Each structure stands twice: as C-alpha cells, then as structure tokens.
C-alpha cells in the first residue's frame, strides 16, 4: 500500500522524557506573564470558532512585516517552519534534483527530502564545526542540487558558519535557504538579500524559540514574486485562528516582555558557558543560539543518564557525525541553570570516583 520510500522512513521522534528541569528542546524558559494571558483570553473569546481563519494571516503578516522591516507581501506563514521547508522542497527544482546541507544540522531537511524522494547530499562539518568549503564545492558542482539549506546559527552546534564561505557557496546553487530559527539570540541575518529579487536567498524564521512554541507559527521571507509562486503549494487555512490571534497580541502588547526574556537568555548563556569552562576537563563550544554544546572527559551516555537521575534533562547528541562525546543544553532560567551546574558537578565527581 505505502510507497517504498515511506516504508524505509522512520518517524521523527522528539524528546519526551519526563524531568524536573528540561533543557533539551531549545525553548524559551519564560512563560507569558499572567497579565498578557488575560489579554489573550479576551481576544480568544472573540474568535468565531465555527469559521475558518484568514488563509493568508493578513493581520499577523502586517505585524511581522513591521517588526522585521519588510513588506507583508514578502511573507508567507506556515504551521511552523517545518511546513515551509516542505513547501520549498515541493516547489523549488524538480524532485530528481537534490537537496544539500551540512551535517550535523536540523533533521527536518532530510526528513522532508526523504518523504518526497529527493536525493540528499550531506557534507560533514570540518574539525572546527564550520563548513568544509572544498567538500561543499565538489558536491554543488558534481551533483548540482536545487537547494542548499543552512541553519544560521546551526542546530545543534550553535555557531554561525563563515559568512565568506556562504557567499562563495551560494553562487553555485539556484537557491540558498537561511534557516534563522535562532535569529533573536544573535542578530545575524540574510534578510536584506532575501527580499532582493536579484539574490538567490530566502529566509526562514519561527516564533517557537521566543516563547510561542505551542502556536506552531513559522515565516518565510522572500521577494514578492517568489512568495506569490510558493502560494500555489500552500495548504489552505494552515495557520489556525487562535495561533494568529495569540501571536498578534504577544508581538504587539507583549513585545517588550519577549525582548526582556531573550536578553535574559543571552546573558545566562554567557554566564553558564563561563561557569562550565571553569570545570576541569569540561569543553564548551561557543554558541550564538539559546543552547550550546559541551563535552566532559566521560562517555556522553553516562553523563546524560546520571544528569537525568539528578532531575535534569539535556540532549545527548553524541551519535551525530562529528559530535562524539558532546551533549547539548538549552539555556534555562537562572535557577534552572544553577541546578544544572550543581547536578553536573555531582555527576562528574561520581564518574571520577568510579574511573
């Protein structure tokens, strides 16, 4: 019954392990304040739940356009950026033309390509977790993929790839997608290039990392003609009425809270990485996102398991190419970060005593 390519796939799995402190999913650790939730309740009460939502999320696009300094016509919204990745891979190039990206990176690029049956060209990062430009050039020139996906900053490594390398590589591919899910934590962007019809870049953004993960709202930013063409494959009514309403309230009346929370996370990221760097044998990889990689002298599986026994959940990424021994931790509230540091000290002492 099912296509062969589907039979070979494995369902995407998220981290659902229960824990007292969850630092595994790169979420904003601060929930919306009560006053803002009360405002949202009033707006939700006005929704005609028997009606379909605005298929183009017009009001929300206007809010986002003003926030990002573009025109509403430059925006296409999706049910998370995952849906927009699907649209791009469905519409850009022929299905027999491949998709390229560095590894390790966001797994949905591969999930979508495999679902559609598109060839994938994965290029391992170099020893500094930056782009291997020579290897990428060979792939782009030999196989001529239609799409180059770049997570910027990269998940799970947290770093920004060399802009100079990206500028050279994107000249060798029809379209480069700058996936900027963590833009708010670094400020680096390809947005000016994305709205320029003469350039070959589109940008992806999401509200999931700035406190609205439950809404599943993603945004694609491109020149007007590109957006108009992509509308041909957009699902109708793909962003729910409640999601549009809540996002609009938060990004207007609650914008200062979001900015405050992001600033706190950035400050905690610097404090947390500095504290970890003081621990003997612990290696911390610099990050421009709301998470970072770290490595200890011990097996990552053991550290992950013992941290969980202490009530702290982080992501074990040691199985990914080039990340042997590494774990990824999201930045939490100060008290959560302190609990993580205390738990890690206990775990390291325990493993040291057993070695």
Secondary structure, 3 states (H helix, E strand, C coil): CCCHHHHCCCCCCCCCCCCCEECCCCCCCCCCCHHHHHHHHHHHCCCCCCCCCCCCCHHHHHHHHHHHCCCHHHEEEEEHHHHHHHHHHHHCCCCCCCEEEEECCCCHHHHHHHHHCCCEEEEECCCCCCCCHHHHHHHHHHHCCCEEEEECCCCCCCCCCCHHHHHHHHHHCCEEEEECCCHHHCCCCCHHHHCCCCCCEEEEEECHHHCCHHHCEEEEECCHHHHHHHHHHCCCCCCCHHHHHHHHHHHHCCHHHHHHHHHHHHHHHHHHHHHHHCCCCCEEECCCCCEEEEECCCCHHHHHHHHHHCCEECEECCCCCCCCCEEEEECCCHHHHHHHHHHHHHHHHHHHHHC
